[in-house]
């Protein structure tokens, strides 16, 4: 009975029965149903695809003319006329889509509005065809001759269309649309033609909205231009938002509320919008998920209802992972790059690169931060076009092919910054990638994607390969950073590519997970060509068959790991003395403990009702540096977010200088003296370094001169955009930005992640100097890289504190480290 189509049917039946007692004519109920259908079509774009049409009325209004002109000119019946409306709207959507889907976001929205306004002007002025300002009147009906017949027919059509859309939402096509909504670039890099997906969704929206417009022409027995005007262009979008964009039945509740309020309020005043508009504003502010979202909140359970909230049952036995690749000639390179050059103005990010990647080898592509490694991957995958040079995959020139075309030829990649589908489950993230390899026939268009047994079995296999089978039903946004890393590897494997490009797959993983993923990557190289970017040099040297070193956009070394490690140019640019110096950074001698600055007492928090950290307690004193350690997914980052007020706290309290800050907003906590240097840096990419720092400046914080003294390089980069900085440079800006605020406590979330050893030393030295200005809490997955610069450590296991003591004692107890952190001897790597 929870099926949304059954609920829709029941509501329409109840409305039909209750209409007389409500004093509402059947014509008004029919109008509500028509707008429900209109909203369902619009929500196919907004809720499922992420496209926001301001002018879907172009289909709604034009289809009224299609029906009216057809019936007045030919005398045809209503059913045939509706077929004409649908076909006409479909053709119109195809033509418009080919034009306006070239743009995204606000431009797409405005282009749809412009199209609707053009149609209005044509309808209003072309009197001979459309009747001009008087419209077309006198359409006679041959079948739906009474209000009851028309209502029943319209309700039946709405229920049938809703059933079709619900089935489509769960079919492979509908699932692909939801992934497209979350991450279009990732979909392209899985082999999907995103332009075709958006065009198909746009045409589907046009057909459904056109059907609704055709029904309106039957209700009005005519067609009028005002349905195309900008005054009514946003009606369906407004109804959808009012009911709930991410709710399948949102258009139902929105249409009932919109039409009923409009009808009732207009009886009291001609200026009914002065009353209606504040009601809509109130809903937008109090319940962004609309009427259904408000109801969910009152019932204590909030979730999107665009699809069923379930995944296929886990099989009793999950088949072990086996690569599926084509046979390759081991004597011929799978990837050939010749004279590859890329520059932005006078800045070269790649200069005359020649490279061969052989089948069934683990080929590592390394270099200092800012060397151009990720840019090189973007050139290989088609996200950037080279200035010069040629790229060949298995002997075929792919230099000018689009990303999805390259993937279909056997190339796949992961991303340096995690790129997954945040609002889908872990299972669905991988299944979407697997689905691309199993093209369903046209007859399977409405088949439930979760009944495709081969696809589901392969999905479970890939999740188990990266150790995420227990988290399959978890929404991706609730996974930890490390789990999202593992998930992205599973997504990349799902493409069954001959060449895998892995961009820092170990970043953010605990030592135990690094062993698992490292072994998996080594195993992949037995059947694939693997091109790996990674900063974990010990593991790179251990796992790789071949290493290529990039420095300042040019190759400086290529060969066996031992030869590369001994190369003087590599030692100078990347390894050697700088790496050893990074290990020489130590905290100053401990002084007498100061008074408590931050007290965390039995803190319990999580996401969407789940408990991630449970009764966590610790104390941070003045001038002290504390490390929060633990395996992947134990709640380290969640702890920092809880301290900053970014995660809902369900128990315990947090005291800053003896005053409770539990439950306060992040900006209030920041103003009281806690600053966060977030994982991933999160700078404002289109602003310069100087602008990023000035935005954070407050009286009492560090001056620009003090920041430049700490990070001299930032003064040189002051006028550079943040988007053009390397990972290490971005980390410096993120730390410096936190200093611009007068802080009692600075929280650093994975401050050394993804940085080359030489840059790690620089950032570590800066972190040590920060202790003169504030107390520090550092979250780090590498215990060995942080224990030397902190006073105390807290180790979390399954969201609970398993160790709270001195860093020196933990560093000296290798058995305890192995037990709590999964740390292994270097030889075991």
FENNORWO-V72874 format. One record per pair of residues at least 6 apart in sequence whose C-alpha atoms are under 8 Angstrom apart, sorted by sequence separation. I is the first residue (numbers start at 0). GAP is how many residues later the second one is. If there is no record, write none. Layout:
I/GAP  I/GAP
This chain:
0/6  18/6  44/6  45/6  69/6  70/6  101/6  123/6  125/6  126/6  129/6  143/6  167/6  168/6  186/6  187/6  216/6  225/6  226/6  242/6  243/6  244/6  265/6  283/6  286/6  295/6  327/6  341/6  342/6  356/6  366/6  377/6  378/6  390/6  391/6  449/6  462/6  523/6  533/6  548/6  549/6  557/6  563/6  564/6  570/6  604/6  605/6  619/6  629/6  640/6  641/6  653/6  654/6  707/6  769/6  779/6  786/6  794/6  795/6  809/6  810/6  816/6  817/6  18/7  44/7  45/7  70/7  100/7  122/7  123/7  124/7  179/7  186/7  242/7  243/7  264/7  282/7  286/7  295/7  340/7  341/7  342/7  365/7  378/7  389/7  390/7  391/7  492/7  547/7  548/7  549/7  556/7  603/7  604/7  605/7  628/7  641/7  652/7  653/7  654/7  707/7  793/7  794/7  795/7  809/7  44/8  99/8  122/8  123/8  124/8  178/8  241/8  242/8  282/8  340/8  341/8  364/8  389/8  390/8  397/8  420/8  475/8  491/8  505/8  547/8  548/8  603/8  604/8  627/8  652/8  653/8  660/8  683/8  721/8  737/8  751/8  793/8  794/8  122/9  123/9  143/9  240/9  241/9  242/9  292/9  340/9  341/9  374/9  389/9  419/9  459/9  462/9  520/9  547/9  548/9  603/9  604/9  637/9  652/9  682/9  793/9  794/9  813/9  15/10  18/10  70/10  183/10  239/10  240/10  242/10  243/10  261/10  264/10  292/10  339/10  340/10  546/10  547/10  556/10  564/10  602/10  603/10  792/10  793/10  41/11  69/11  99/11  123/11  238/11  239/11  241/11  242/11  264/11  339/11  340/11  379/11  505/11  546/11  547/11  602/11  603/11  642/11  751/11  792/11  793/11  99/12  238/12  241/12  242/12  338/12  339/12  340/12  505/12  545/12  546/12  556/12  601/12  602/12  603/12  750/12  751/12  791/12  792/12  15/13  240/13  338/13  339/13  385/13  488/13  545/13  546/13  555/13  556/13  601/13  602/13  648/13  791/13  792/13  14/14  41/14  66/14  69/14  179/14  239/14  261/14  337/14  338/14  339/14  384/14  545/14  546/14  555/14  600/14  601/14  602/14  648/14  791/14  792/14  65/15  66/15  238/15  239/15  260/15  337/15  338/15  384/15  467/15  544/15  545/15  600/15  601/15  647/15  713/15  790/15  791/15  237/16  238/16  336/16  337/16  392/16  488/16  544/16  547/16  599/16  600/16  790/16  791/16  66/17  336/17  337/17  381/17  437/17  543/17  546/17  599/17  600/17  644/17  789/17  790/17  792/17  65/18  66/18  335/18  336/18  381/18  467/18  598/18  599/18  644/18  713/18  801/18  65/19  235/19  238/19  335/19  336/19  379/19  381/19  382/19  466/19  467/19  485/19  541/19  598/19  599/19  642/19  644/19  645/19  713/19  787/19  176/20  334/20  335/20  381/20  382/20  434/20  465/20  484/20  540/20  598/20  644/20  645/20  730/20  786/20  787/20  11/21  63/21  175/21  176/21  334/21  335/21  381/21  433/21  465/21  484/21  517/21  521/21  540/21  548/21  597/21  598/21  612/21  643/21  644/21  710/21  767/21  786/21  37/22  62/22  65/22  333/22  334/22  348/22  349/22  380/22  484/22  550/22  596/22  597/22  611/22  612/22  643/22  62/23  332/23  333/23  334/23  348/23  465/23  484/23  595/23  596/23  597/23  611/23  796/23  176/24  332/24  333/24  381/24  430/24  433/24  462/24  465/24  484/24  540/24  595/24  596/24  644/24  786/24  62/25  332/25  333/25  349/25  380/25  430/25  433/25  464/25  481/25  517/25  595/25  596/25  612/25  643/25  688/25  710/25  763/25  794/25  62/26  331/26  332/26  348/26  349/26  380/26  481/26  594/26  595/26  611/26  612/26  643/26  794/26  61/27  330/27  331/27  348/27  462/27  480/27  481/27  506/27  593/27  594/27  726/27  727/27  750/27  783/27  329/28  430/28  461/28  481/28  499/28  501/28  503/28  504/28  505/28  592/28  593/28  688/28  689/28  726/28  727/28  745/28  747/28  749/28  750/28  751/28  329/29  429/29  497/29  498/29  499/29  500/29  501/29  502/29  503/29  504/29  592/29  593/29  688/29  689/29  706/29  743/29  744/29  745/29  746/29  747/29  748/29  749/29  750/29  58/30  328/30  329/30  380/30  497/30  498/30  499/30  500/30  501/30  502/30  503/30  505/30  643/30  687/30  688/30  742/30  743/30  744/30  745/30  746/30  747/30  748/30  749/30  327/31  380/31  461/31  485/31  496/31  497/31  498/31  499/31  500/31  501/31  502/31  503/31  592/31  643/31  687/31  688/31  727/31  731/31  742/31  743/31  744/31  745/31  746/31  747/31  748/31  749/31  380/32  426/32  429/32  461/32  498/32  500/32  605/32  643/32  687/32  688/32  706/32  727/32  730/32  744/32  746/32  58/33  426/33  429/33  604/33  687/33  688/33  58/34  604/34  686/34  687/34  458/35  685/35  686/35  426/36  614/36  684/36  685/36  253/37  351/37  604/37  614/37  684/37  685/37  701/37  702/37  241/38  252/38  683/38  684/38  700/38  701/38  252/39  682/39  683/39  700/39  701/39  249/40  606/40  692/40  696/40  700/40  701/40  241/41  249/41  605/41  606/41  691/41  695/41  699/41  700/41  241/42  246/42  249/42  373/42  604/42  605/42  695/42  697/42  698/42  699/42  700/42  245/43  248/43  341/43  342/43  604/43  605/43  692/43  696/43  697/43  698/43  243/44  244/44  341/44  342/44  604/44  605/44  688/44  692/44  695/44  696/44  697/44  243/45  244/45  246/45  340/45  341/45  425/45  426/45  603/45  604/45  691/45  695/45  242/46  243/46  246/46  339/46  340/46  341/46  425/46  426/46  602/46  603/46  604/46  693/46  160/47  241/47  242/47  243/47  339/47  340/47  424/47  425/47  602/47  603/47  682/47  692/47  240/48  241/48  242/48  243/48  339/48  340/48  424/48  425/48  602/48  603/48  240/49  241/49  242/49  243/49  338/49  339/49  424/49  425/49  601/49  602/49  680/49  338/50  339/50  424/50  425/50  465/50  601/50  602/50  680/50  682/50  337/51  338/51  339/51  423/51  424/51  465/51  600/51  601/51  602/51  682/51  336/52  337/52  422/52  423/52  599/52  600/52  681/52  50/53  51/53  336/53  337/53  421/53  422/53  423/53  599/53  600/53  680/53  50/54  54/54  57/54  336/54  421/54  422/54  599/54  52/55  53/55  54/55  57/55  335/55  336/55  420/55  421/55  464/55  598/55  599/55  710/55  51/56  52/56  53/56  54/56  55/56  334/56  335/56  419/56  597/56  598/56  677/56  709/56  50/57  51/57  52/57  54/57  55/57  57/57  61/57  246/57  247/57  334/57  335/57  429/57  433/57  597/57  598/57  676/57  50/58  53/58  54/58  57/58  245/58  246/58  247/58  334/58  335/58  428/58  432/58  436/58  596/58  597/58  676/58  52/59  53/59  54/59  56/59  57/59  245/59  246/59  247/59  333/59  334/59  335/59  432/59  435/59  596/59  597/59  598/59  52/60  54/60  55/60  68/60  245/60  333/60  334/60  429/60  433/60  596/60  597/60  54/61  57/61  68/61  153/61  332/61  333/61  425/61  429/61  432/61  433/61  595/61  596/61  676/61  428/62  432/62  675/62  77/63  674/63  76/64  77/64  419/64  429/64  64/65  76/65  77/65  76/66  77/66  417/66  674/66  68/67  71/67  417/67  419/67  67/68  70/68  419/68  672/68  674/68  70/69  149/69  418/69  672/69  673/69  676/69  677/69  678/69  417/70  672/70  673/70  674/70  675/70  676/70  677/70  678/70  64/71  67/71  671/71  672/71  673/71  674/71  675/71  676/71  677/71  678/71  672/72  673/72  674/72  675/72  676/72  677/72  678/72  669/73  673/73  675/73  413/74  676/74  413/75  140/77  413/78  138/79  412/79  140/80  411/80  139/81  411/81  138/82  137/83  138/83  411/83  136/84  137/84  136/85  409/85  411/85  135/86  136/86  409/86  410/86  134/87  135/87  409/87  410/87  411/87  412/87  413/87  414/87  415/87  134/88  135/88  406/88  408/88  409/88  410/88  411/88  412/88  413/88  414/88  415/88  134/89  409/89  410/89  411/89  412/89  413/89  414/89  415/89  133/90  134/90  406/90  410/90  412/90  414/90  132/91  413/91  132/92  131/93  100/94  100/97  100/98  97/101  123/101  96/102  122/102  93/105  96/105  119/105  96/106  119/106  639/107  93/108  119/108  92/109  93/109  118/109  119/109  639/109  92/110  116/111  90/112  115/112  116/112  636/112  89/113  92/113  115/113  116/113  89/114  91/114  92/114  115/114  89/116  310/116  88/117  89/117  112/117  115/117  310/117  88/118  511/119  512/119  26/120  29/120  33/120  85/120  86/120  88/120  89/120  112/120  509/120  510/120  25/121  29/121  32/121  36/121  85/121  88/121  509/121  25/122  28/122  32/122  35/122  39/122  85/122  87/122  509/122  508/123  26/124  29/124  33/124  36/124  85/124  376/124  25/125  29/125  32/125  36/125  84/125  85/125  47/126  84/126  376/126  48/128  82/128  84/128  85/128  47/129  48/129  81/129  84/129  373/129  477/129  47/130  49/130  50/130  48/131  49/131  48/132  49/132  81/132  47/133  80/133  81/133  168/137  169/137  168/138  311/138  318/138  310/139  311/139  317/139  358/139  77/140  320/140  358/140  165/141  319/141  320/141  314/142  317/142  318/142  636/142  11/143  317/143  320/143  635/143  311/144  319/144  320/144  319/145  8/146  63/146  313/146  317/146  624/146  58/147  62/147  66/147  596/147  597/147  623/147  58/148  61/148  62/148  65/148  596/148  622/148  48/149  59/149  60/149  63/149  67/149  482/149  622/149  627/149  631/149  8/150  55/150  58/150  59/150  62/150  63/150  66/150  481/150  482/150  622/150  624/150  625/150  626/150  627/150  628/150  630/150  7/151  58/151  59/151  61/151  62/151  63/151  66/151  481/151  622/151  623/151  624/151  625/151  626/151  627/151  628/151  629/151  48/152  59/152  60/152  63/152  64/152  479/152  480/152  621/152  622/152  623/152  624/152  625/152  626/152  627/152  628/152  55/153  59/153  63/153  67/153  479/153  621/153  622/153  624/153  626/153  628/153  4/154  58/154  59/154  67/154  478/154  620/154  628/154  67/155  479/155  619/155  44/156  4/157  43/157  44/157  64/157  479/157  4/158  63/158  64/158  63/159  64/159  626/159  43/160  44/160  63/160  361/160  372/160  626/160  635/160  4/161  43/161  634/161  60/162  310/162  633/162  40/163  41/163  60/163  309/163  361/163  626/163  633/163  634/163  40/164  60/164  333/164  334/164  360/164  624/164  625/164  628/164  633/164  634/164  40/165  333/165  359/165  360/165  624/165  625/165  626/165  627/165  628/165  629/165  630/165  632/165  633/165  40/166  60/166  61/166  359/166  362/166  363/166  364/166  365/166  623/166  624/166  625/166  626/166  627/166  628/166  629/166  630/166  40/167  41/167  59/167  60/167  359/167  360/167  361/167  362/167  363/167  364/167  365/167  623/167  624/167  625/167  626/167  627/167  628/167  629/167  39/168  40/168  59/168  358/168  359/168  360/168  361/168  362/168  363/168  364/168  365/168  625/168  627/168  358/169  359/169  360/169  361/169  362/169  363/169  364/169  365/169  37/170  38/170  56/170  57/170  358/170  359/170  361/170  363/170  36/171  37/171  56/171  324/171  357/171  36/172  323/172  324/172  325/172  356/172  322/173  323/173  324/173  37/174  356/174  36/175  37/175  54/175  56/175  57/175  581/175  56/176  363/176  581/176  584/176  617/176  34/177  55/177  56/177  372/177  33/178  54/178  55/178  371/178  578/178  581/178  582/178  596/178  33/179  53/179  54/179  370/179  371/179  577/179  578/179  581/179  584/179  53/180  363/180  370/180  371/180  577/180  580/180  581/180  584/180  587/180  33/181  361/181  362/181  363/181  365/181  370/181  371/181  586/181  33/182  361/182  362/182  363/182  364/182  365/182  366/182  367/182  369/182  370/182  573/182  574/182  578/182  581/182  585/182  53/183  360/183  361/183  362/183  363/183  364/183  365/183  366/183  367/183  573/183  574/183  577/183  615/183  52/184  360/184  361/184  362/184  363/184  364/184  365/184  366/184  573/184  615/184  616/184  30/185  360/185  362/185  364/185  612/185  613/185  614/185  615/185  611/186  612/186  613/186  617/186  611/187  612/187  30/188  29/189  630/189  629/190  630/190  629/191  630/191  26/192  188/192  628/192  41/194  42/194  41/195  333/195  38/197  42/197  37/198  38/198  41/198  46/198  47/198  45/199  46/199  38/200  39/200  46/200  34/201  38/201  322/201  352/201  586/201  587/201  589/201  42/202  324/202  349/202  350/202  351/202  352/202  582/202  585/202  586/202  324/203  348/203  349/203  350/203  584/203  585/203  586/203  322/204  347/204  348/204  349/204  584/204  586/204  347/205  367/205  366/206  367/206  366/207  39/208  42/208  39/211  192/211  38/212  190/212  191/212  38/213  190/213  36/214  188/214  189/214  190/214  35/215  187/215  188/215  190/215  34/216  35/216  38/216  187/216  190/216  189/217  190/217  35/218  188/218  32/219  35/219  534/219  34/220  534/220  534/221  32/222  189/222  534/222  31/223  188/223  31/224  188/224  31/227  30/228  185/233  185/234  182/236  182/237  182/238  181/239  181/240  7/241  181/241  178/242  507/242  189/243  3/244  7/244  191/244  3/245  178/245  190/245  507/245  189/246  506/246  506/247  178/250  503/250  178/253  175/256  174/257  47/258  46/259  171/263  416/263  171/268  510/270  509/271  510/271  172/272  508/272  509/272  171/273  507/273  170/274  174/274  170/275  171/275  169/276  170/276  171/276  167/277  169/277  170/277  171/277  167/278  169/278  170/278  166/279  167/279  169/279  166/280  169/280  166/281  163/282  541/287  538/290  189/302  189/305  511/309  510/310  511/310  509/311  510/311  511/311  509/312  510/312  511/312  510/313  514/314  369/355  369/356  368/357  369/357  368/358  368/359  368/386  368/387  367/388  366/389  367/390  368/390
